């Protein structure tokens, strides 16, 4: 494997398929399919990290909200002299959570990008297999 990140290698291989699919013979298509599959394997660690990162951020976000809501429920509203009610505690927690919400959205975007790349790559692999099958007849 070269020093090129698997994502860029995968992009390059897919570009090759896009531009050369009508020019490749069965062996060329099979080699390309194998290279795409192998590169997809090398991408699996980064894909797993993106999914795990989102799961961790979502857990962190939920925990942050619970902590902040609990904090505000035990805090005194200066206007009324009473503890904040549930709705006020939730509202104040949402206001405090802007950064963790943004981080969670970024992690979700990365996770969804990985999902889209994996689905699209599998569709391309199926397309290559279909092309190989047609040429084999």
N, C-alpha and C positions, 0 to 999 in steps of 0.2 A: 504494500500500500504506500502510496506517495505521501508527501507532506501536505497535500491539498486536503482541506476538510471534506469529509464525505458529502456534505450538502452541496458543495461546489462541484465535486466530482459527479454526483448524481445529476445535477443541473446540466452539466456538460454532456453526459451520456444521453440524457433526454433530448437535448438540443441536437445531438448527432442523429438520434432516431427521427426527430422531426424533419431534419433536412435531407437525410439519406435513406429513409425507409423504402422508397421506391427503387433505389439503386442497389440495396444490399441483397445478397443471395442468402440461401438458407443458413450456411455456415456463419456469415456475417451477422445475421439476425440472432442466431443462437449465441454467438459470442457476446453480442450486445446485451441480450437478455441475461446471460450469466453475469456480466459485469454490473448491470443494474442491480441484480439480486444481491450480489456480493457487497456492493456499495451500500445498499439498503441495510444489510446486516451490520456494516460498520457504523451506520447512522443510529443503530438501535440504542446505544448507550446515551447519546444526546437526547434521543426521543424519550427514553425512560426518565432522564433527569428533568425534562420539561414537564412531564406528567407529574412526577413526584414534587417538583417545585410548586406547581399549582395546588396540589393536595395540601402541601405544607402551608402555603400562603392562605388558603381557604380556612384551614384549621386555626392559623394565627389570627385571621380576621374575626372569626367567630369567637375565639377566646377574648380578643381585645374588646369586642362589643359587649360580651358578658361581663367582663371586668369593669368597663366604663359604666354600664347600666347599673351594676351593683354599687359602684362608687356614688353615682348620682342619687340612687334611691336612699342612700344613707346620708346624703348631703341636705342641708337646709336651704330652702328657697328664701332668699332675702326679702322678696315681696310679700310672702305670706307667713313666714316664720315657721312653716311646716316642711316636712320632708317632700322632696319632689315626687310626683306621682309617676306611674309606670310610663305613660305617654311622654312626659317631659324628660324622664331619664333616657328613654330610647332616642328622642330627638337630640338631646345633648350628646349622647354617645355617637350618633351619626355625624354630628358636626365635628367631633374630635377625630373621627376615623378617616378623614380625607386621604391621608397618605397611605394607610394600609389598604384602603379601597382601591386606590390607584395602582398599588403594587400587585394586588390580586387580579385586577383587570389585565395588567401586563402579563402576568403569569398565565392567565386564561388565554390570552391572545397567542402566546407561545405554544401552549398545549394544543389549541385549535389548529395552529399552523402545522404542527407535527401531524395531527390527525388528517388534515387535508393532503399533505405531502404523501403520507402513507397510502391513503385511498387512491390518489391520482397515480402514484407509481404502480400500484397493483393493477389499475385499469390499463396503464401503458404496457405492463408485462403481459396482461391478457391480450392486448392488441397485437403485441409481437408474436405471441403464441398463435393467434389466429392467422397472422400473415405467414408464419412458418407452415402452418397446416395447409393454407391455400397453395403455397409454392410446392409443397410436397406431393400434391395431387397430379 
